[in-house]
Structures are given as structure tokens and as C-alpha cells.
Amino acid sequence: MNLFFPIVAVFIWAANAVVSKLATGAIEPGAIAFYRWLFALFILLPFCIKPVWQQRQLIVSNLGKLTALASLGMVLNQCLAYYAAHTTSATNIAVFLSLMPLFGLFLAVPLLGNKLKKQALIGAVISLSGLVYMLSKGNPTNLLTSGIQQGDGLMFISSLAYALYSILLNKWKLPLKPWASIFSQVAIATLLQLPLLLSSDSYVITTDALPMVLFAAAFASVLAPWFWLKGVQRIGAPQATLFMNLVPVFTVAISLVFLGQSPTIYHLIGGSFVFIGLLLAQVKIFPLRMGINPNIIKTSKS
């Protein structure tokens, strides 16, 4: 039952990658980015107004850090994904989302003082090799001649921004209740994204776009973080993070149903290397001495 929570969260985020792709023909990226957080703000208001009011002084004193977090986790991360969807596939978006824990491992070295283990480094090389193979459509020399697509570059920055968001969240450990912190960040993100709405060609939410905006607001912005938080509380952050590897798997399945897109051979090969590398980087491998009693070894050496 404990695994239910992170799996649901990851499934919602995978579905949102497909929604981002569907939204490209229905609503401006700057508009959906703004309305998503505006609607999420109204959804959260009845549940968060009390803790926010109780901790208003702490919120004001930590306003700078909250603004930095909102800029990374809700503006850069989410907005860039909507713009990226115009020039990359939902599968590519999902692969970059699954790389966030790997980016976090590297950022934790300078920011948290963590040590990068050899196993994690090998896993990173395998994952990035798979990513290069996938982005080059099976021929790495293509990247030298045509470069990386704009959408893939935006998703790289998007995933890096969220990895940095997660590290700073852990580093700063703001003295706020979780939902008070989330509500404050959502409110700040809504204000920061107002210029994107004003610079869009259209502010209108069409009847086709409304379900997408509501899904992004209610499910991806409110329910998924709640399920993820519950999952982390029940099984721990390291174990919960492993479930991010399922994002591409879920996205491929959902894309097949709603977009009619099946993965290509280079998606399967490259994605497999990404998946293997991510597991190697995150899973602790304990040495096994098959058939040998550790106590006998210790006794023989003494």
C-alpha cells in the first residue's frame, strides 16, 4: 500500500507530459503556465489559508528563499516544459524528467557536501550515453551536424532547475509547514508568470484547453505533490526517488493511447540505457559473499 503513493504521483506527472504535448495546439504555453498555477492557488486556498496566516511572519522573513524556490520549481521547470513541447516529443520530455534525480546527485556535491560515489558516476555515464543515443535518433554524429532540438535543450534546463529546487529545499529546510510553503510558492509563481500571460498572443482558455488546464492545476500541481509527500513520508526519499524512473514507461503507454505515438527503436535502446544508468546511480549495491559466513572470515583473520 505504501508504494501506491509514489506510483500515483509519478503516473500523474507522466500524464502531464502528454498533456503538455496535447496543449501545443490548444493554448499558448505562457497562458497555460499562468492559469495552471492561478487555478491551483484557488484550489489550495481553503486548505492553506489558516497555516499561511499563522506563519505569515515566517513567510515574510523567508520571502527571498521562497521566491528562489518558486522561480526554479514552478516557473522555470514547468514553463519550459510547455515551451519545449512545441519542438520535442512527450517521450523525450519524460526521459528528461526521469533524469532529475541524477542531476540532483551531482548538484548535491557542491551544495550539500555529499560525496559522488564511483557507482553513481558510472551510472551517470551510462544514462547520459543513452540520452545522447536517443536525442541523436540512433546516430550520435547527428548532434554534431544538426545539434540538439530546442525543446530538448529547454527540457534539460527544466530538469536541472527542478533538481536544484530539490537540493535547495533540503539545504535551507525552511521553518514552514509543508502546505504553507507550497501555497506561498504557488502564489509567488503565479505573479512571476503574469508577464508570460501578457506576452502571449491569446489569453483565452478554449473549451479544448480547459480540461488540460484543470488537469495541470488540480492533478499535477496539487494531488501529485500530495501523493509524493505521503510516499516520501512512508518509504523515505531515496526509495521514492527510484519511482521517477517509471515516468518514461508511463508516458510511452499514455502517448500510445492518446497521441497514437509508439516508441521508436532508438527510444527503446536509449531509454533502456538511461533506465539502467539511473538504477545503478541510485540503488545501493551491497557486496555478497555467497556460501561464506562473514563471522568465519573475521575469526580467521584474528
LINURMO-V919003 format. One record per backbone hydrogen bond with DSSP energy under -0.5 kcal/mol. CO is the residue of the C=O (numbers start at 1). NH is the residue of the N-H. If there is no record, write none. Layout:
# LINURMO-V919003
[[CO/NH] [CO/NH]]
This chain:
# LINURMO-V919003
[[1/4] [1/5] [2/5] [2/6] [3/7] [4/8] [5/9] [6/10] [7/11] [8/12] [9/13] [10/14] [11/15] [12/16] [13/17] [14/18] [15/19] [16/20] [17/21] [18/22] [19/23] [21/24] [22/25] [23/26] [23/27] [28/32] [29/33] [30/34] [31/35] [32/36] [33/37] [34/38] [35/39] [36/40] [37/41] [38/42] [39/43] [40/44] [41/45] [42/46] [44/47] [44/48] [45/49] [48/52] [49/53] [50/54] [51/55] [53/56] [55/59] [56/60] [57/61] [58/62] [60/63] [62/66] [63/67] [64/68] [65/69] [66/70] [67/71] [68/72] [69/73] [70/74] [70/75] [71/76] [72/77] [75/79] [75/80] [76/80] [77/81] [78/82] [79/83] [80/84] [81/85] [83/86] [84/87] [84/88] [89/93] [90/94] [91/95] [92/96] [93/97] [94/98] [95/99] [96/99] [97/100] [99/103] [100/104] [101/105] [102/106] [103/107] [104/108] [106/109] [106/110] [107/111] [108/112] [108/114] [109/113] [115/117] [117/121] [118/122] [119/123] [120/124] [121/125] [122/126] [123/127] [124/128] [125/129] [126/130] [127/131] [128/132] [129/133] [130/134] [131/135] [132/136] [133/138] [134/137] [136/139] [139/142] [140/143] [140/144] [141/144] [141/145] [142/146] [142/147] [143/147] [149/153] [150/154] [151/155] [152/156] [153/157] [154/158] [155/159] [156/160] [157/161] [158/162] [159/163] [160/164] [161/165] [162/166] [163/167] [164/168] [165/169] [166/170] [167/171] [168/172] [169/173] [174/176] [177/181] [178/182] [179/183] [180/184] [181/185] [182/186] [183/187] [184/188] [185/189] [186/190] [187/191] [188/192] [189/193] [191/194] [193/197] [194/198] [195/199] [197/200] [204/206] [206/210] [207/211] [209/213] [210/214] [211/215] [212/216] [213/217] [214/218] [214/219] [215/219] [215/220] [216/221] [218/223] [219/224] [222/226] [223/227] [224/228] [225/229] [226/230] [227/231] [228/232] [229/233] [230/234] [231/235] [231/236] [232/236] [236/240] [237/241] [238/242] [239/243] [240/243] [241/244] [242/245] [243/246] [244/247] [246/250] [247/251] [248/252] [249/253] [250/254] [251/255] [252/256] [253/257] [254/258] [255/259] [255/260] [255/261] [260/262] [264/268] [265/269] [266/270] [267/271] [268/272] [269/273] [270/274] [271/275] [272/276] [273/277] [274/278] [275/279] [276/280] [277/281] [278/282] [279/283] [284/286] [288/290] [289/292] [292/294] [293/296] [293/297] [294/298] [295/299] [296/300] [297/301] [298/302]]
